[in-house]
Amino acid sequence: MDVLWITAGLGCDGDTIAMTAATQPSLEDLVLGTIPGVPKMVLHNPCLAYAVGDEFLKPFHRAAAGELDPFILVVEGSIPNEKIKAEGYWAGFGTDPTSGQPITTCEWIDRLAPRAWAVLAAGTCATYGGIHAMSGNPTGCMGLADYLGWPWRSKAGIPIVCVPGCPVQPDNLMETILYLLSQAAGRTPMIPLDEALRPTWLFRQTVHEGCDRGGYYEQGDFAAEYGSLKCIVKLGCWGPVVLCNVPKRGWMNGVGGCPNVGGVCIGCTMPGFPDKFMPFMDEPPGAKMSTAAVLMYGRTVRALRNFTKSSLDREPSWRQPGTQLRS
């Protein structure tokens, strides 16, 4: 299965680079076709390809002409609004062989998306607009679902598949591509997506529900400064309301991830990112009320547990030397 990967949106190529850290499955697993029953992935990504220039663009032109089928289209980076530019263009790659003019990113999407077996948006910029789509940006950029339309379907009837993250969690991205390849082989049903077009099995739980610091939250025990092992919600963490599996999955080989290493969750997997989560290092407005409520019962719970723990932390009285059995 050919995978045509456009990195010419407004982005940093961070999702492509993150993908190289995936292990379950790895990029090599899919490119080499080592997973039984799943078609080999033929990847056309400008950051990772040996081919350059016109040679690299050949499969893109073939796909646009209907000569390459089937293929999966992956878009990385937010989509600028070419209708509001003063002159020139916001983003593009390659030139039209007939006119010699640059081909904009929007033109590539317009040509390739209707012919693609499936379309995947990789990273928050491509899924929902991300950093580049903040209020006041001059490009009018947006996510792929905003550009094509949220009800859009590929020719195989598949909705746009969104795998957000800034950058995307490596295994989340590769696992989603693996699912699509498996679906193309007829081995899995239609990919299940939530209302924000995210794979449901990856984004059904909040950061808080998978966070090792959750026990501290329950007991109303909050960190007052960075470097603490306690809950960091009062330092600006949005974990209780953000759908993301990074605390459970880690970042690379199960290691790392924002709250796991002491960083607050800033909500980068959510459609409202970043505007609705700013300023990043302030306590979230909703947290003020919820943490106040938690403090009321959390301190009591903590005191009761400490009392029980102090008892359990001592051996029974009969465990001592002597001439009589004391138990």
C-alpha positions in Angstrom: 0.0 0.0 0.0 1.5 3.3 -1.0 1.4 6.0 1.6 1.7 9.5 0.2 2.8 11.8 3.0 2.5 15.6 2.6 4.6 17.6 5.1 4.1 20.9 3.3 1.4 22.1 5.6 2.3 24.8 8.2 4.3 22.6 10.5 7.7 21.6 11.8 7.9 18.0 10.5 7.9 17.0 14.2 5.3 14.3 13.6 7.5 12.6 11.0 10.4 12.7 13.3 8.4 11.4 16.2 7.3 8.5 14.1 10.8 7.2 13.8 10.7 6.6 17.6 7.7 4.2 17.3 8.2 0.6 18.6 4.6 -0.9 18.6 4.8 -1.2 15.7 8.0 0.4 14.4 8.3 2.3 11.2 10.6 -0.5 10.0 8.0 -3.1 10.8 5.6 -1.6 8.3 8.1 -0.6 5.6 9.7 -4.0 5.6 6.3 -5.8 5.8 7.2 -7.9 8.8 3.6 -8.1 10.2 1.8 -11.2 8.8 -1.4 -10.5 6.9 -0.8 -6.7 6.6 0.3 -5.2 3.3 3.7 -3.7 3.1 3.8 0.1 3.4 5.5 1.9 0.6 6.3 5.3 2.2 6.7 8.5 0.2 7.7 11.1 2.9 10.0 14.0 1.8 11.8 13.9 5.2 12.7 10.3 5.0 12.9 9.5 1.2 16.1 8.9 -0.7 14.5 10.4 -3.9 14.3 14.2 -4.3 12.9 16.7 -6.7 10.9 15.5 -9.7 11.8 11.9 -8.9 10.2 12.1 -5.5 7.1 13.7 -6.9 6.4 11.0 -9.5 4.0 8.9 -7.3 2.2 12.0 -6.3 1.5 13.0 -9.9 0.6 9.4 -10.7 -1.9 9.3 -7.9 -3.4 12.6 -8.9 -3.9 11.3 -12.4 -5.6 8.1 -11.1 -2.6 5.9 -12.1 -1.7 4.9 -8.5 -4.4 3.0 -6.6 -5.0 2.3 -3.8 -3.1 4.7 -1.6 -3.4 6.4 1.8 -2.9 10.1 2.0 -1.3 11.5 5.1 -1.2 15.2 5.8 1.1 16.8 8.3 0.9 20.5 9.2 -2.1 22.9 9.2 -3.8 23.9 6.0 -3.5 27.6 5.1 -6.3 29.5 3.4 -5.0 30.3 0.0 -8.0 32.5 -0.8 -7.0 35.2 1.6 -3.3 35.7 0.6 -2.3 39.0 -0.8 0.1 37.5 -3.4 2.1 34.4 -3.9 1.1 31.4 -1.8 1.3 30.2 1.8 2.5 26.7 1.4 3.3 24.2 -1.3 5.8 21.7 -2.7 6.9 20.8 -6.2 6.0 22.5 -9.5 3.4 21.7 -12.1 5.3 20.0 -15.0 3.0 21.7 -17.6 3.0 25.2 -16.3 6.2 25.3 -14.2 4.2 27.0 -11.4 4.4 25.9 -7.7 1.7 23.5 -6.6 0.2 24.6 -3.3 -0.5 22.3 -0.5 -4.3 23.0 -0.9 -4.0 21.9 -4.6 -2.3 18.7 -3.7 -5.1 17.9 -1.2 -7.8 18.8 -3.7 -6.2 16.5 -6.2 -5.3 13.5 -4.0 -8.0 13.3 -1.3 -10.9 12.3 -3.7 -8.7 9.5 -5.0 -7.3 8.2 -1.7 -8.5 5.0 -0.1 -8.1 6.7 3.3 -7.0 10.1 4.5 -5.1 10.6 7.8 -4.2 13.8 9.5 -1.0 13.4 11.6 -0.4 15.7 14.5 -2.5 18.5 16.0 -1.6 21.0 13.2 -3.1 18.8 10.6 -6.0 17.5 12.7 -7.4 20.8 14.2 -5.1 23.6 13.1 -2.8 23.7 16.1 -0.4 26.5 17.0 -0.5 28.0 13.5 -4.3 28.4 13.8 -4.2 30.6 16.9 -6.3 33.7 17.0 -4.6 36.5 15.0 -2.7 34.3 12.6 -2.4 35.9 9.1 -2.8 32.6 7.2 -6.4 31.7 8.2 -5.1 28.1 8.5 -7.2 25.2 9.8 -7.2 21.5 10.3 -7.9 18.9 7.5 -11.4 18.2 8.7 -12.1 22.0 8.6 -10.7 22.1 5.1 -12.4 19.1 3.6 -15.5 19.2 5.8 -16.2 17.1 8.9 -18.7 14.8 7.2 -16.1 14.1 4.4 -15.5 10.4 3.4 -12.9 8.8 1.3 -13.8 6.7 -1.7 -13.7 3.7 0.6 -16.2 5.4 2.9 -13.7 6.1 5.6 -13.9 9.4 7.6 -10.8 11.6 8.0 -8.7 9.8 10.6 -7.2 12.3 13.1 -4.3 11.4 15.3 -3.5 14.6 17.3 -0.6 15.4 19.5 2.1 18.2 19.4 3.9 16.2 18.3 1.9 13.0 17.9 2.7 10.1 20.2 4.8 7.8 18.0 3.1 4.5 18.7 -0.4 6.1 18.4 0.4 7.2 14.8 2.0 3.9 13.7 -0.7 1.8 15.4 -3.4 3.8 13.5 -1.6 3.3 10.2 -1.3 -0.4 11.0 -5.1 -0.5 11.6 -5.8 1.1 8.3 -3.4 -1.3 6.5 -5.1 -4.2 8.2 -8.6 -2.8 7.3 -7.4 -2.5 3.7 -6.5 -6.2 3.8 -10.0 -7.0 5.0 -8.8 -8.2 8.4 -10.4 -5.5 10.6 -13.7 -3.6 10.5 -14.2 0.1 9.9 -11.8 2.1 12.1 -13.7 3.3 15.1 -13.5 7.1 15.6 -14.9 9.5 18.2 -16.8 12.7 17.4 -13.4 14.5 16.9 -12.4 11.8 14.4 -9.8 10.3 16.8 -9.3 6.5 17.1 -11.5 5.6 20.0 -9.3 3.0 21.6 -6.4 5.5 21.8 -8.4 8.6 23.0 -11.2 7.3 25.3 -9.6 8.1 28.6 -8.3 11.4 30.1 -4.7 12.1 31.0 -5.9 12.2 34.7 -7.3 8.6 34.4 -4.0 7.2 33.4 -1.7 9.5 35.4 0.5 8.1 38.2 -0.2 11.4 40.1 -3.9 10.7 40.3 -3.8 9.3 43.8 -2.4 12.6 45.1 -5.3 14.4 43.4 -7.8 12.2 45.1 -6.3 13.0 48.5 -6.1 16.7 47.8 -2.3 16.6 47.9 -1.1 19.1 45.3 2.4 20.2 44.2 3.4 23.7 45.1 6.4 23.8 42.8 7.8 21.9 39.9 9.9 18.8 40.7 7.3 17.4 43.1 5.9 13.9 42.7 2.4 15.2 43.7 -0.5 16.2 41.5 0.4 19.2 39.3 -3.1 20.4 38.4 -2.6 23.6 40.4 0.6 24.4 38.4 -1.4 24.5 35.1 -2.1 20.8 34.3 -5.3 20.2 32.2 -5.1 16.4 32.6 -8.5 15.9 34.2 -10.3 17.1 31.0 -7.9 16.1 28.2 -8.2 12.9 26.2 -4.8 11.4 25.8 -3.1 8.1 26.6 0.5 9.4 27.0 0.6 8.9 30.8 -0.2 5.2 30.3 1.7 4.6 27.1 4.7 6.7 27.7 6.5 8.3 24.9 9.2 6.0 23.7 9.3 2.3 24.6 6.9 3.1 27.5 9.2 5.7 28.9 8.5 9.5 29.2 5.3 11.5 28.6 4.4 15.0 29.9 3.1 14.4 33.4 5.3 11.3 33.8 8.4 13.5 33.7 6.9 16.4 35.6 5.5 18.5 32.8 1.9 19.8 32.9 -0.6 18.7 30.3 -1.4 21.7 28.0 -4.2 19.8 26.0 -2.4 19.4 22.7 -4.6 16.5 21.6 -7.8 18.6 21.9 -9.5 20.6 19.1 -9.5 23.7 21.3 -5.7 23.7 21.5 -3.9 26.1 22.0 -6.2 29.1 22.5 -8.6 27.5 25.0 -5.7 26.3 27.2 -3.8 29.5 27.5 -2.0 30.8 29.5 -0.3 27.4 29.8 1.3 27.7 33.3 -1.7 29.1 35.1 -4.1 26.9 37.1 -7.0 26.0 34.8 -10.2 28.0 35.7 -12.3 24.9 36.3 -9.6 23.4 38.5 -10.0 26.1 41.1 -13.5 24.8 42.0 -12.8 21.1 41.6 -9.6 21.2 43.6 -11.3 23.2 46.4 -13.9 20.4 46.6 -11.2 17.7 46.5 -9.4 19.5 49.4 -12.4 19.3 51.6 -12.6 15.5 51.6 -9.1 14.7 50.4 -7.5 15.9 53.6 -9.9 13.7 55.7 -9.2 10.7 53.5 -5.5 11.3 53.7 -5.6 11.5 57.5 -7.6 8.3 57.8 -5.3 6.5 55.4 -2.2 7.7 57.2 -3.7 6.4 60.5 -4.3 3.0 58.9 -0.9 3.0 57.2 0.9 3.7 60.5 -0.8 0.7 62.0 0.0 -1.5 59.0 3.6 -0.3 59.0 4.2 -2.1 62.4 4.6 -5.8 62.9 2.1 -7.6 65.2 3.0 -7.5 68.9 3.4 -11.3 69.2 6.4 -11.5 66.8 9.1 -11.5 69.5 11.4 -14.0 71.2 10.3 -15.8 74.4 9.3 -19.1 75.9 5.6 -18.7 75.2 3.5 -18.6 72.0 1.8 -15.1 72.0 -0.3 -15.2 68.9 
